[in-house]
Amino acid sequence: MASSSSKTKDYIFAFISVVLGIVTLNDVSKFFVGPTFKPILEACLDKSIPIDEFVARTGFHIYEPKVGLVVFEFPVCLATQYFLELREGYPAGLLAFTLTALVALPIGVSGAIEAGRGGAKGVICYPITIGIIAQLIGISVAYPLLTLPGLILGRGDGVASEFRSKYSFLMAVPYTVLTWIAFTANTDSYLWTFSTSLFGGPLFGMTPILFWTDKAPSNASPELVKASTAAAVKSFKMVIPVTASVWVYLVYVTVSTFGFDVFALWDAVWVNAADSVKFMAVDFAGIYASFMLYSLYLGVDMLLQFLYLTPVMGPGAAGCYVLAQYEENSLAQKLKDAETKSD
């Protein structure tokens, strides 16, 4: 049973996370009333425009309404225009979005595992619902506002099934592939249009459906605890090479474009950046701060590892490493609990 001091810590961290989510939401929402997004919002909300006349009548890029499943047609339209502006704002758009995506990858893997961990309760048990909400308000808002408080207050003390732990790394695949397509494919191609439209639709948030029928083990034996923990650690570590490689590429792009001129970089991603780039800069700040908060919640040593590993291997790889390390560090306690329950 959790001690009163432990519960107080949980409530404090959950409260801080919610406040961070509200602040991030307030900051990003300001961009939607600006001169860049206003005409896009008006065009995407105009239901009188047939899709085959959308380009001619609005001047904006065509999108794929089918992936919006009717209800999400507006965010699908918005996402496509949004990514086009990010592409046109190279390299600032690439840097701002991809950095945010890197932090989101360990969060996605972790969310899949925690949703099926034994003893989990509350919001954290509904990753598909959270994913769909994140499509509407953004992951940098949904994570501190819903996921992290839910994780802090409802995290289970058991283990997830070996299947869930083993394949949770797959949660990082759609985000990685779609980001690569969004910044490399020809913007006039259907592949690009379809992929960027997916970013705004509900299907992208439904990746955890892979574990729809999976349940937490009713009897966690020491052998299962070891197998599940090892699988979870492996899942996190499988994502590290990909995220670290992307980080190296981003560093290369940054240095080749701006050299070591920090002021030139700041000017590109904020001072004179397009609204879409500024939006993503705020998104990155929000989600990075949120992951820092979670790392601190897990332990000061976890936060320090995350901070000093970020410049070395990037925020995505650093996040995966810290979460893998925490799983390994928690193994002894899990084994003790399993042995106690089996007696």
N, C-alpha and C positions, 0 to 999 in steps of 0.2 A: 504493500500500500504506500502511495506517495506521501511524503512528509509535508507538513504545512509550508515549510520553507521552499520545498521543491515546487509546490503548487503556486506559491507566490511568484517564484521565478518564472514559471510558465505564463502566468497572467501578465506579468510585466513585459516579457518578450513579445507575447501575442499582441498586447496593446501597442507597443512601439511599432510592430509590423503593420498593424492596421493604419496607424497614423502615417507611416511611410507610404502605404498604398494610396491613402487619400491625397497626400501631398503630390505624389506622382500623377495621379488622375487629374488633379487640378492643373498641374503644369502642362501636361500633354493636351488637355482639352482646349487650352488657349489657342493652339495652332489651328483648330477647326473653324475658328471665327475669323481667321486671317484672310488676306487677299488671294492666297494660293489655293486654299482648300474650299473656300466659299463657292466659286463657280463649279468646282468638281462635285461638291455636295448637291448643288441644285440640279446638275445634270444627272447624277446617279439616282436622285430621288424622284425624278420626273418619269412617272409610269406611263405617260402618254407617248413616249418615244419608243418605237419598235427597235429591237436589237439590230436589225439590218439597216436601220437609218441612224443609229447612234453616232457613228463617226461623222457622217455628213452633217448632221444637225447640231452636234456639240463641239466637234473638233478634237474630241478626246479619243483615246485608244479603245479599240474594241475589247470586250471582255467575254468570258464564257458564263452566261447566266445559269446553265444547267448545274454547275457544281455548287450553286447557292441553294439548290433544293427549294426554290421559290422564296422561302422565308429570309434567306441570307443573300438575296440578289444585290441589295444595296452595298453591304460590306465587300462583296466580290468585286463589284464595279469600282469601289473606292480603292481596294487593294491593288488592282491593275494599274490605275492611274498613279498611285503612290509609288509603285515599283518603277514605273517609267521615269518618274522624276529622280528617283534614287540612282538609276542607271545614268541618266543625263548629268548627274552631279558627281561623276567619277573624279577622284577616288573617294571623296568624302562620304558619298552615299554607301559605297561598298564597306568602308571602314565602320561607319556608325551602325549599319544593320548587322553586319557579320559579327561584330563584337557582342552585340546583344544576343544573337543566335548562339554564340559560343557559351555564354553563361546559361542559356536556356537548356542546353543539351544535358548536363548533369542533373538539372532540375527535373527534366522529363523522365530520365532513367530512375531517379530517386522516387518520383511520384508514383511510378508504376509499382515499384517494390513496396512502398509504404501503404498503398491502398489495399494490398493483400496481406499485410503483416498481421500475425495473430494478435488479437486484442485491439486492433485499430478501430476507431469509432468516429462518427461525425463526418464533416465535410471531406476529409482526406480519403474517405472510402468511395468517393464518386468522381474519379479522375476524368471520365468522359464529360460529365456535366461541367466540371471546372474548365476542361479544355474548350468546350463550346462557348462558355462565358468569356474565356480568354480571347476567343476570336472576335468578340464584340468590344471588349474594353482593353485588350492588349495584355500580353503575358507579364509585362513589367508592372501592371496594375493588379492583375489577378493573383500573381504570386504573393506579394506582401499583403494583399487585402483578403484573400481566401485560402490559398494553399498553405502558406507558412503558418498562419494562426491555427489552421486546422491540423497541421502536422504537429505543432507544439502542444496543442491541447488534446489531440486525439491519437497521437502515435502509440502503436501497440508495443508491448514488451516481448512479443513472441517472434516467430520467424515467418517468412513468406514461403510458399511452396517452392520446391527446387525448380520447377518449370518456370514460374514467374521470375525468380531470381536469375535464372540462366538466360532467359530471352528478353529481359528488360532493356538490354542495350539496343534492341530494335526500335525503341521509342526515339532514338536519335537519328534514325535513317531518313524518314521523310523530311525533317527540317534540313538536314545536310544536303540531300539531293535537290530539293526544291530551291534552296538558297543558291546552290551551284548553277542551276538552270537559270534562275532569275538574273544572275550577273554574268552569264556567259552566252546564253542562247540569243539568236537574232530576235530583236523585239517585234519584228514583223511576222515571226513564225507562230504557228498555232501552238507549238510546244511551249513557247514563252507565255503566250496568252493563257493557256490552260493552267500552267504551273503557278503563275502569279495570281490567277483567280482562285486557285485552291487555297492560297494563303488567307483569303477572306471568308472562305466557306466553312461549313460545319464539319466536313469530312476530315479536314486537317486536325481538328481537335478531338477526333474520335479514334485516334491511334490506339489508345489503351483497350479498345474493343477486343484485341487479341487475348486479353485475360478475362473476358466477360464471364466465362463459366468457371474460372479458377477460384478456389476457396482456400483460406488459410488452413493449414494442417490442424486437425483436432487434437492430435497427440504428437507433440514435437519431441521425438527421441533425441538423445545426444548425437546420434549418427545423422539424423535429418538436419539438426542445427548446424553441424559442421558442413554438410553438403550444401545447404541453402546459403550459408554465409560465404562459402568459397565461391559459389555461383554468382552471388551478388558482387563480390569483390572483382571477379573476372569480368562481369558486365561493365562495371565502371572503368576498369583498366582497358577494355577493348575500345572504348571511346577515346581514350587518351591519345593514341597515335594520330587519329583523324583530326581532333581538335588542336593538337600541338602543331601539326602540319599546316593547318589553316592559319594559325597564329604566326608561324614563320613566314608564310606568304604575305600576311597583312603587314608584318614588319618590313618585308622587302618592298612592298608597294609604298609604304610610308616613307622609308628612307630614300628610295629612288625618286620619289616625287618632291619631298620637302627637305631631304637631307636630314640634318639634326636641328633644323629650325623649328623649335616648339611653337613660336609665335605664328609662323606660317601655317602650321597644322591647326592651331586653335582658330585662326582666321577662316580656314577652309571648312572646319566642322561646326563652327558656331557663329563667329562674328558676321561673316558674309555668306553663310550657308543658306541653302533653300530651306523652306519650312519643313519639308520632309526629312531633311538631314538633321535639323535641330530637334525635330520630334524624336528621331531615333537616338540622338545624343542624350536627351532626357530619359528615354526608355532605358538606355544602357546604364546611366547613372542610377536609376531606380532599381533595376534588377540586380546590379552589382552590389549596391548598398544592402539590398534585401538578403543576398547570399552571404554577405559579410555578417549580417545580423544572425543568420542561421548558424554560420560557422562559430560565432561567439557563443551562441546558445549551446552548441555541442562541446565547447571548451575553448579556453583562451589559446591553447596550443593549436587547435584546429584553425582558428582565425589567423594566427601568425603564420602557419604553414600556407594557408590560402594566399595571404598577402605577399609573402616572399617568393612563392612559386609562380604567381601571376606574370611578372615580367619575364620569367625564364621560359615557361611553357604555355602561357596564355591563360585567361580566366576559365576557359572550358576545361582544359586538361588539369589545371590546378583544382577546380571544383571536383572533378572526378577522382583525383588522387586523394583529396581530403575525405570524401565520402567513403572511398574504399578503405582508407586508413581507419576511419571510425568504425566501420563494420568489423574489421580485424580486431580492433581494440575492445569491442563489445563482446567478442566471442566467448571469453572466459565467463562473463556474467551470464550469458545466455545458456551456456553449458551447465552452470551451477543451478540455474532456474529449472532447466529441463530435468536434471537429476533429482532435484527436490520434488518435482511434480510426479516423477516416476516411482518415488519411494512410497 
